[in-house]
Amino acid sequence: MRSQLALILVLSVSGMQAQTPGAATKKAAAAKTAASPLSKIFQMIELKLPEAAVLNAIQGAGALNPSPDDYIKLRQAGASDAVISAVAGSGAGGGSGAGGGRAVVTPSAAAKISAAAAPAPPAASSINTDFSTLACTKGASSAKRVLAIDEFDYGTVRTSVAAIFGTQVDVGKGILALLTKRLAENGKYRIVERKNLQKVLSEQDLGASNRVKQGTNAKIGKVVGADAILMGTITVFGNDTRSNGVNAGAVTRGRLGGVLGGVNIGKRSDKAVVEISYRLVDAESSEVIAVGEARGESKRNSSGVGLAGYGGGTGGKAGVNMASANFAETIIGEATVECIDKLAAIANAKEQSIAVRSSEVEAKIAEIAGNKVYLAAGSNDGVQTCDRFEVSRVIKEIKDPSTGEVLDLQTEKVGELLVMEVREKISIAYFNGSSTPKVGYVVKKIQ
């Protein structure tokens, strides 16, 4: 029995001696680290506890004496600059004795360490821009003027029109269609419909009713207001009777074979002439911006088949399409096209004389890239460089209970935008505000 106890005692002593001092020190350090105040700070950050709670814990922990590796780990865990600075400050007062010989890292050194280890900040953190640092120069208006074209009066040439085509043709409507097409192709103006405006309004009213399938109905909106109206009277259509004194309305045999709209078919020296007396009027003040005449002449003389080019007075029976290639190839067609070209050129030259209406512009944020905010509105909508917009998030949509149509929006302002670049359908702006804007937020121009 005594020999057994002696053997057990020897083995116990040997085991204690086998445990080296270095291993024991490492185990003690690991136990100390696991329970250290800094490890608790790490846990709080990883659990995404409120920053205020983390800062309070740091303040009550005393000297934490963090190492450079600790700063890197703090940043990787998601610690903010305020937390890292607080940890650095706690270590500054600990001295080297309490920290086991560790060097004290100052807040400025901690900031450099954390900056080196930090990932790139998200775009949202740099979205705010100080507008005073932006050099914005408001140039000439890039907005297109809105032009409405009235139907041209042709009462003074009805007789000659009937003589040329063998029937009554609404040349006022035909010239309106041709001029609208030409100005739209030029692209100087935005052309708005006015003659058939009631049809547009009726369609919107129908769409707002409960009789149209949802999703296909026309939405009620604001009709674009015109900046100016182009109107006029067709004073000559066929031959310039004011210069030769021939009766433009005379038809001797009821056919195109005799005296045609004042043009003697047998005289090959006569050319077709179309002349329009125009007025360009400010749509808001009714002030006349410009007046004048546009005159077009055919390049060819009249032939034995008449100005209409149909012969025998049968042109009106089949109908006359003034927009067709066949009409443009006739003698009267050549004069009409030249007159319209000249009138379009005059209207384009007067563009800068037309005042642009200061209108409300409402749109939505289409995209956010870095600190640039893209608006779904451009020069076509009246946006100009240096314009300011109020940015709001939508809290609630007020809808019609029957149709589901959005009647109003409850919004909350989050900041403002300053427009620095404008294109036809989109604008690029910079943001400054209390919270980060998002795609879909509504913007409204500040007048």
C-alpha positions as CSV (number, residue, x, y, z in Angstrom):
1,M,0.0,0.0,0.0
2,R,2.7,2.4,0.9
3,S,4.6,1.6,-2.3
4,Q,1.5,2.4,-4.4
5,L,1.0,5.8,-2.7
6,A,4.6,6.6,-3.3
7,L,4.3,5.7,-7.0
8,I,1.2,8.0,-7.4
9,L,3.0,10.9,-5.7
10,V,6.0,10.5,-8.1
11,L,3.8,10.5,-11.2
12,S,1.9,13.6,-10.0
13,V,5.1,15.6,-9.4
14,S,6.5,14.5,-12.8
15,G,3.3,15.7,-14.6
16,M,3.5,19.1,-12.9
17,Q,7.1,19.4,-13.9
18,A,6.2,18.4,-17.5
19,Q,4.1,21.5,-17.9
20,T,6.5,24.1,-19.1
21,P,6.4,27.7,-17.8
22,G,5.9,28.9,-21.4
23,A,2.7,26.9,-21.9
24,A,1.3,28.0,-18.6
25,T,1.9,31.6,-19.4
26,K,0.1,31.2,-22.8
27,K,-2.9,29.6,-21.2
28,A,-3.1,32.4,-18.6
29,A,-2.8,35.0,-21.3
30,A,-5.5,33.3,-23.4
31,A,-7.8,33.2,-20.4
32,K,-7.1,36.8,-19.6
33,T,-7.8,37.8,-23.3
34,A,-11.1,35.9,-23.4
35,A,-12.3,37.9,-20.4
36,S,-10.6,41.2,-21.2
37,P,-12.8,44.4,-21.6
38,L,-11.5,44.7,-25.2
39,S,-13.0,41.3,-26.2
40,K,-16.3,42.5,-24.9
41,I,-16.1,45.5,-27.1
42,F,-15.4,43.3,-30.0
43,Q,-18.5,41.2,-29.2
44,M,-20.7,44.3,-28.9
45,I,-19.6,45.6,-32.3
46,E,-20.1,42.2,-34.0
47,L,-23.6,42.0,-32.5
48,K,-24.2,45.5,-34.0
49,L,-25.3,47.0,-30.7
50,P,-26.0,50.8,-30.7
51,E,-22.9,52.9,-30.9
52,A,-23.8,54.8,-27.8
53,A,-23.8,51.6,-25.8
54,V,-20.4,50.6,-27.2
55,L,-18.9,54.1,-26.3
56,N,-20.3,53.8,-22.7
57,A,-18.7,50.4,-22.3
58,I,-15.4,51.8,-23.5
59,Q,-15.6,54.7,-21.2
60,G,-16.3,52.4,-18.2
61,A,-13.6,49.8,-19.1
62,G,-10.6,51.9,-18.1
63,A,-7.3,51.4,-19.9
64,L,-7.8,49.0,-22.8
65,N,-4.2,49.4,-24.2
66,P,-5.0,48.2,-27.8
67,S,-2.3,47.0,-30.2
68,P,-2.1,47.8,-33.9
69,D,-3.7,44.4,-34.6
70,D,-6.6,45.3,-32.3
71,Y,-7.3,48.4,-34.4
72,I,-7.4,46.4,-37.6
73,K,-9.7,43.8,-36.0
74,L,-12.0,46.6,-34.7
75,R,-12.3,48.1,-38.2
76,Q,-12.9,44.7,-39.8
77,A,-15.6,44.0,-37.2
78,G,-17.3,47.2,-38.3
79,A,-16.3,49.7,-35.7
80,S,-16.9,53.4,-36.5
81,D,-14.3,56.1,-36.3
82,A,-15.8,57.3,-33.1
83,V,-15.5,53.9,-31.5
84,I,-11.8,53.5,-32.7
85,S,-11.0,57.0,-31.3
86,A,-12.6,56.1,-28.0
87,V,-10.6,52.9,-27.7
88,A,-7.4,54.8,-28.6
89,G,-8.2,57.4,-26.0
90,S,-8.7,54.8,-23.3
91,G,-5.3,53.4,-24.0
92,A,-3.5,56.7,-23.8
93,G,-3.9,57.0,-20.0
94,G,-2.9,53.4,-19.2
95,G,0.8,53.8,-19.4
96,S,3.2,50.9,-20.2
97,G,2.9,49.3,-16.8
98,A,-0.7,48.3,-17.0
99,G,-0.4,47.2,-20.6
100,G,2.4,44.8,-20.0
101,G,4.9,46.8,-21.9
102,R,2.6,47.6,-24.9
103,A,3.2,50.9,-26.7
104,V,0.5,53.4,-26.4
105,V,-1.2,54.2,-29.7
106,T,-2.5,57.8,-30.0
107,P,-5.8,58.7,-31.6
108,S,-4.1,60.1,-34.7
109,A,-2.1,56.9,-35.2
110,A,-5.2,54.9,-34.7
111,A,-7.0,56.8,-37.4
112,K,-4.1,56.1,-39.8
113,I,-4.2,52.4,-39.0
114,S,-8.0,52.1,-39.3
115,A,-7.9,54.0,-42.6
116,A,-5.4,51.6,-44.0
117,A,-7.5,48.5,-43.0
118,A,-10.9,50.0,-43.8
119,P,-12.8,48.9,-46.8
120,A,-14.0,51.5,-49.3
121,P,-17.0,53.4,-47.9
122,P,-20.4,52.9,-49.6
123,A,-21.6,55.5,-52.1
124,A,-24.3,56.7,-49.7
125,S,-21.7,58.0,-47.3
126,S,-20.4,60.5,-49.9
127,I,-23.7,61.5,-51.5
128,N,-23.9,64.9,-49.8
129,T,-22.3,67.7,-51.8
130,D,-21.6,71.2,-50.6
131,F,-23.3,73.3,-53.3
132,S,-21.0,76.3,-52.6
133,T,-18.1,74.2,-54.0
134,L,-19.9,73.8,-57.4
135,A,-19.3,76.3,-60.1
136,C,-22.7,76.6,-61.7
137,T,-23.2,79.0,-64.6
138,K,-26.7,79.5,-65.9
139,G,-26.4,79.6,-69.6
140,A,-29.0,80.3,-72.3
141,S,-32.2,78.3,-72.0
142,S,-31.8,74.8,-73.4
143,A,-35.5,74.2,-73.2
144,K,-37.4,73.8,-76.4
145,R,-40.2,76.2,-77.0
146,V,-43.7,74.8,-77.3
147,L,-45.4,75.8,-80.5
148,A,-49.0,75.3,-81.4
149,I,-50.0,75.7,-85.1
150,D,-53.5,76.9,-85.9
151,E,-55.4,75.7,-89.0
152,F,-54.8,78.2,-91.8
153,D,-57.8,80.2,-93.2
154,Y,-58.3,79.7,-96.9
155,G,-61.6,81.6,-97.4
156,T,-60.1,84.1,-99.9
157,V,-58.9,81.3,-102.3
158,R,-61.8,78.9,-102.1
159,T,-62.9,79.7,-105.7
160,S,-59.4,79.1,-107.1
161,V,-59.0,75.9,-105.0
162,A,-62.2,74.5,-106.5
163,A,-61.1,75.5,-110.0
164,I,-57.7,73.7,-109.6
165,F,-58.9,70.5,-108.1
166,G,-62.4,70.3,-109.7
167,T,-63.9,70.2,-106.2
168,Q,-63.7,71.9,-102.9
169,V,-60.5,70.9,-100.9
170,D,-59.6,72.0,-97.4
171,V,-56.2,73.3,-98.3
172,G,-55.9,75.0,-94.9
173,K,-56.0,71.6,-93.1
174,G,-53.6,70.2,-95.7
175,I,-51.0,73.0,-95.2
176,L,-51.3,72.6,-91.4
177,A,-50.5,68.9,-91.7
178,L,-47.5,69.5,-93.9
179,L,-46.1,72.4,-91.8
180,T,-46.5,70.4,-88.6
181,K,-44.6,67.5,-90.1
182,R,-41.8,69.8,-91.3
183,L,-41.3,71.7,-88.0
184,A,-41.4,68.4,-86.1
185,E,-38.7,67.0,-88.3
186,N,-36.5,70.1,-87.8
187,G,-36.6,69.5,-84.0
188,K,-36.4,73.2,-83.0
189,Y,-39.8,73.1,-81.3
190,R,-42.1,70.8,-79.3
191,I,-45.3,70.8,-81.4
192,V,-48.5,70.4,-79.4
193,E,-52.0,69.3,-80.7
194,R,-54.7,72.0,-80.4
195,K,-57.2,71.3,-83.1
196,N,-58.2,67.9,-81.7
197,L,-57.5,68.8,-78.1
198,Q,-61.1,68.0,-77.0
199,K,-60.5,64.4,-78.2
200,V,-57.5,64.1,-75.9
201,L,-59.4,65.4,-73.0
202,S,-62.4,63.1,-73.7
203,E,-60.0,60.1,-73.8
204,Q,-58.6,61.1,-70.4
205,D,-62.1,61.5,-68.9
206,L,-63.0,58.1,-70.2
207,G,-59.8,56.6,-68.8
208,A,-60.7,58.1,-65.4
209,S,-64.1,56.4,-65.4
210,N,-64.6,52.8,-64.4
211,R,-65.6,51.8,-67.9
212,V,-62.0,51.1,-69.2
213,K,-59.9,48.1,-68.3
214,Q,-57.4,49.1,-65.6
215,G,-53.8,49.4,-66.9
216,T,-54.9,50.4,-70.4
217,N,-56.7,53.6,-69.6
218,A,-55.4,57.1,-70.4
219,K,-54.2,58.8,-67.3
220,I,-55.4,62.3,-66.5
221,G,-52.5,64.7,-66.8
222,K,-51.6,68.3,-67.4
223,V,-51.8,69.3,-71.0
224,V,-48.6,71.0,-72.1
225,G,-49.1,74.7,-72.6
226,A,-47.9,76.5,-75.7
227,D,-45.4,79.3,-75.6
228,A,-46.5,80.6,-78.9
229,I,-49.1,80.1,-81.7
230,L,-48.4,80.2,-85.4
231,M,-51.5,81.2,-87.4
232,G,-52.2,82.7,-90.8
233,T,-54.2,83.1,-94.0
234,I,-53.6,81.6,-97.4
235,T,-53.8,84.6,-99.7
236,V,-52.7,83.1,-103.0
237,F,-53.2,79.5,-104.2
238,G,-52.8,79.0,-107.9
239,N,-51.6,82.2,-109.4
240,D,-50.6,85.6,-108.1
241,T,-53.7,87.5,-109.4
242,R,-52.5,90.6,-107.7
243,S,-49.7,91.0,-110.2
244,N,-51.3,90.0,-113.4
245,G,-54.9,91.1,-112.8
246,V,-56.5,87.8,-114.0
247,N,-59.7,86.6,-112.3
248,A,-58.4,83.7,-110.2
249,G,-61.9,82.3,-109.6
250,A,-63.1,82.1,-113.2
251,V,-64.0,78.7,-114.6
252,T,-65.4,79.1,-118.1
253,R,-66.4,75.5,-118.9
254,G,-66.5,73.9,-115.4
255,R,-63.5,71.8,-116.3
256,L,-59.7,72.2,-116.0
257,G,-59.3,72.7,-119.7
258,G,-60.2,76.5,-119.8
259,V,-59.1,79.3,-117.5
260,L,-57.9,77.5,-114.3
261,G,-57.9,79.6,-111.1
262,G,-56.9,82.6,-113.1
263,V,-54.2,80.7,-115.1
264,N,-54.7,80.3,-118.8
265,I,-53.6,76.8,-119.5
266,G,-52.6,77.7,-123.0
267,K,-50.0,80.1,-121.6
268,R,-46.9,78.1,-120.6
269,S,-45.2,81.1,-119.0
270,D,-47.5,81.0,-115.9
271,K,-46.1,79.4,-112.7
272,A,-48.1,78.2,-109.7
273,V,-47.9,80.4,-106.7
274,V,-48.8,79.8,-103.0
275,E,-48.5,82.6,-100.5
276,I,-49.4,82.6,-96.7
277,S,-49.7,85.7,-94.6
278,Y,-48.5,84.5,-91.1
279,R,-48.6,85.8,-87.5
280,L,-46.5,84.4,-84.6
281,V,-48.3,85.3,-81.3
282,D,-47.3,84.9,-77.7
283,A,-49.7,82.4,-76.2
284,E,-49.8,84.1,-72.8
285,S,-49.9,87.8,-73.5
286,S,-51.4,87.6,-77.1
287,E,-48.6,89.9,-78.2
288,V,-47.7,89.6,-81.9
289,I,-44.1,88.4,-82.0
290,A,-43.7,88.5,-85.8
291,V,-45.7,89.0,-89.0
292,G,-44.9,88.5,-92.6
293,E,-45.5,86.5,-95.7
294,A,-44.1,83.2,-97.0
295,R,-44.2,82.7,-100.8
296,G,-43.5,79.7,-102.9
297,E,-43.4,79.3,-106.7
298,S,-43.2,76.2,-108.9
299,K,-40.0,75.6,-110.8
300,R,-42.0,74.6,-113.9
301,N,-44.5,76.5,-115.9
302,S,-48.2,75.4,-116.1
303,S,-48.9,72.7,-118.6
304,G,-52.0,71.7,-120.6
305,V,-53.1,69.3,-117.9
306,G,-53.6,72.2,-115.4
307,L,-51.9,73.2,-112.1
308,A,-53.3,70.2,-110.3
309,G,-51.6,67.9,-112.7
310,Y,-54.6,65.6,-112.8
311,G,-56.1,66.8,-116.1
312,G,-59.7,67.1,-117.2
313,G,-60.9,68.4,-113.8
314,T,-61.1,64.8,-112.4
315,G,-58.6,65.3,-109.6
316,G,-61.2,66.1,-107.0
317,K,-63.3,63.1,-107.6
318,A,-60.6,60.7,-106.4
319,G,-59.8,63.0,-103.4
320,V,-56.7,65.1,-102.9
321,N,-54.0,64.1,-100.4
322,M,-51.7,67.1,-100.1
323,A,-49.1,65.0,-98.1
324,S,-48.7,62.5,-101.0
325,A,-45.8,62.3,-103.3
326,N,-48.1,62.6,-106.3
327,F,-49.3,66.1,-105.1
328,A,-45.7,67.2,-104.4
329,E,-44.8,66.4,-108.0
330,T,-47.6,68.6,-109.5
331,I,-47.1,72.3,-110.4
332,I,-49.2,73.5,-107.5
333,G,-47.5,70.9,-105.2
334,E,-44.1,72.4,-105.9
335,A,-45.3,75.9,-105.0
336,T,-47.0,74.6,-101.8
337,V,-43.9,72.7,-100.7
338,E,-41.6,75.7,-101.3
339,C,-44.0,78.0,-99.3
340,I,-44.1,75.6,-96.4
341,D,-40.3,75.3,-96.4
342,K,-39.9,79.0,-96.2
343,L,-42.5,79.4,-93.5
344,A,-40.8,76.7,-91.4
345,A,-37.5,78.4,-91.8
346,I,-39.0,81.7,-90.7
347,A,-40.5,80.0,-87.6
348,N,-37.2,78.4,-86.7
349,A,-35.4,81.7,-87.0
350,K,-37.9,83.3,-84.5
351,E,-37.3,80.7,-81.9
352,Q,-35.2,82.8,-79.5
353,S,-37.8,85.6,-79.7
354,I,-40.3,83.3,-77.9
355,A,-40.4,83.4,-74.1
356,V,-40.2,80.1,-72.3
357,R,-42.9,79.7,-69.7
358,S,-41.7,79.2,-66.2
359,S,-43.6,76.1,-65.3
360,E,-43.6,73.5,-62.5
361,V,-41.4,70.6,-63.1
362,E,-42.1,67.4,-61.2
363,A,-40.2,64.1,-61.8
364,K,-38.6,61.2,-60.0
365,I,-35.1,60.1,-59.3
366,A,-34.2,57.6,-62.0
367,E,-30.7,56.5,-60.9
368,I,-28.0,57.3,-58.3
369,A,-24.3,56.7,-59.2
370,G,-21.8,57.8,-56.6
371,N,-22.7,61.4,-55.7
372,K,-24.5,62.0,-59.0
373,V,-28.3,61.9,-59.0
374,Y,-30.1,61.3,-62.4
375,L,-33.6,62.8,-62.8
376,A,-36.2,61.6,-65.2
377,A,-36.7,65.1,-66.7
378,G,-34.6,67.1,-69.0
379,S,-34.6,70.1,-71.3
380,N,-37.8,68.9,-73.0
381,D,-39.5,69.3,-69.6
382,G,-38.1,72.8,-69.0
383,V,-35.1,71.8,-66.8
384,Q,-32.1,74.1,-67.0
385,T,-28.6,74.1,-65.5
386,C,-28.5,75.6,-62.0
387,D,-32.1,74.7,-61.3
388,R,-32.8,73.6,-57.8
389,F,-35.2,70.8,-56.8
390,E,-36.7,69.7,-53.6
391,V,-36.3,66.0,-52.9
392,S,-39.0,64.1,-51.0
393,R,-39.7,60.5,-50.1
394,V,-43.2,59.3,-50.5
395,I,-44.9,58.4,-47.2
396,K,-48.3,57.5,-48.7
397,E,-50.2,57.5,-52.0
398,I,-53.8,58.9,-51.9
399,K,-55.7,56.8,-54.5
400,D,-59.2,56.9,-55.9
401,P,-61.0,53.9,-54.3
402,S,-62.9,53.2,-57.5
403,T,-60.3,53.5,-60.2
404,G,-57.1,53.2,-58.2
405,E,-55.7,56.3,-59.7
406,V,-53.1,58.2,-57.6
407,L,-54.7,61.5,-56.7
408,D,-52.1,62.9,-54.3
409,L,-48.9,62.1,-52.5
410,Q,-48.0,62.6,-48.8
411,T,-44.2,63.3,-48.8
412,E,-41.4,64.2,-46.5
413,K,-38.5,66.5,-47.6
414,V,-35.1,64.9,-47.3
415,G,-32.9,67.4,-49.2
416,E,-32.3,69.4,-52.3
417,L,-30.7,68.9,-55.7
418,L,-28.6,71.3,-57.8
419,V,-28.7,70.5,-61.6
420,M,-25.3,70.7,-63.3
421,E,-26.0,69.0,-66.6
422,V,-29.1,68.8,-68.7
423,R,-30.0,66.6,-71.7
424,E,-33.3,66.3,-73.6
425,K,-34.9,63.6,-71.3
426,I,-32.6,63.4,-68.3
427,S,-30.7,65.7,-65.9
428,I,-27.7,65.2,-63.7
429,A,-27.7,66.8,-60.3
430,Y,-25.9,66.8,-56.9
431,F,-27.6,66.3,-53.5
432,N,-27.4,67.9,-50.2
433,G,-29.8,66.9,-47.4
434,S,-30.5,65.1,-44.1
435,S,-30.8,61.5,-45.4
436,T,-29.7,59.5,-48.4
437,P,-32.1,59.8,-51.4
438,K,-33.3,56.7,-53.3
439,V,-34.5,55.8,-56.7
440,G,-38.1,56.6,-57.0
441,Y,-38.1,59.6,-54.7
442,V,-40.1,62.6,-56.1
443,V,-38.5,65.9,-57.0
444,K,-40.1,69.3,-57.6
445,K,-38.5,72.3,-59.0
446,I,-38.1,75.2,-56.6
447,Q,-39.4,78.4,-58.3
